[in-house]
Amino acid sequence: MTAAIVTVAARPLSTAVRHGDVVLADRLHLASGAREGRVHRLLAGALRAQGLTVHTGGAAVAGAEAPRGADAPLVEVAAPAQLPEADGDALLCLVRDDAGSAAVDRAEEALARVLGAWEAAKGDREVALAAPRSFCAGVDRAIEIVERALDRYGAPVYVRKQIVHNRHVVEDLARRGAVFVEELDEVPEGEPVVFSAHGVAPAVRDAAAGRGLRVIDATCPLVTKVHAEAKRFAGRGDTVVLIGHAGHEEVEGTLGEAPDRTVLVQDAAEAARLEVEDPEAVSFLMQTTLAMSEATEVAQALAGRFPSVKAPRSEDICYASTNRQRAVEEIAGRVDLLLVVGSPNSSNSVRLKELAERMGTPAQLVDDVSYVGLEQLRGARRIGLTAGASAPDTLVQEIVANLRALGPVTVTEHQVATENVTFQLPKELRSARKDRARKDLEKTVDSC
């Protein structure tokens, strides 16, 4: 259902709210009783992109005594006649004083731009959902490892680096007791520490052992395979060429397996001018999250430079990256805009955006719906939607729900593969939830 936006002037009731701020209220207290509203995160994101301070999820009051406690309203509005009539309508309150101020003037100008963009973006839409999308088996496993570690050891459980490259996943686990650190010296001696899905170099494992840390390894098994190949190739005396992106955690971990015999190549130009000690003893590996076309181009350049170069026994680029890229190829030619849900540091998510752009389709990488640009939606009646392997599918569904605020949406799913891969958990965590359930039962019995 298309949503109307009702804008009203308001005065602050909370010290957290200042003149020139905007409140998107999800509850409204009237003399006749409370009314539930709806906050559109797409709208909130557009307002923040204009530099406005936006408070979401707060209550407003009009013509009634303000309640106290957790439901205390942030603002008071004076004109009940202007308030939303439909459940899907948004109540947007601009906080201002009677005299006005420069901050309020700037806020009004920004607000007018956003409301204009909102109106221009309205219309019927078709959404093409790419499938597979979202979590892969390695990401599912890594997240469950942190959850089970919290069950077994209790908070805090330390995690070196981001467990997977997604802000929402990390923030959710942090709320539940995970503590994310950059280096091991931030972890108290003897405490449990989880290694992320991207893997670590042997030097990191040695450092953890030296400090007596209880290591729980969440490295994706497909990354572990690449590490094993690096050791095998280096062990037979080859120069190991790792095709990947400098600075990525997976690349740093793989380079650490044989640092004296491994070189990083990022593109075909680097491959074509590479010099090695013995051109007849060269092998190559790949970062698991590369774009297929990108990696193939570099591998071909290596073969041209070193005709006897040896490839891995099986594909290094993981099945999930491949499937998500194939799904994007399936829908990119059908849509006016592709939205890729994923954090900026997610390699596989960035590759999806780049793939669509190489096919001539405008694409936007978004952490969640609040990053979707209203300007990009203007005139885009066919929207493609996917998610990187580390992004929750709930974020995809939230975008679809928010697009419905702009007009009717028809959703079709385009499935190119079925994924049924699962990876076993570390043995020390396989019974963690069972143990926690038993302990909870024992506590209940003891209290009876």
Secondary structure, 3 states (H helix, E strand, C coil): CCCCEEEEEEEECCCCCCCCCEEEEEEEEECCEEEECCCCHHHHHHHHHCCCCEEEEEEEEECCCCCCHHHCCCEEECCHHHCCCCCCCEEEEEECCCCCCHHHHHHHHHHHHHHHHHHHHCCCEEEEEEECCCCCHHHHHHHHHHHHHHHHHCCCEEEECCCCCCHHHHHHHHHCCEEEECCHHHCCCCCEEEECCCCCCHHHHHHHHHCCCEEEECCCHHHHHHHHHHHHHHHCCCEEEEECCCCCHHHHHHHCCCCCCEEEECCHHHHHCCCCCCCCCEEEEECCCCCHHHHHHHHHHHHHHCCCCECCCCCCCCHHHHHHHHHHHHHHCCCCEEEEECCCCCHHHHHHHHHHHHCCCCEEEECCHHHCCHHHHCCCCEEEEEECCCCCHHHHHHHHHHHHHHCCEEEEEEECCCCCCCCCCCHHHCCHHHHHHHHHHHHHHHHC
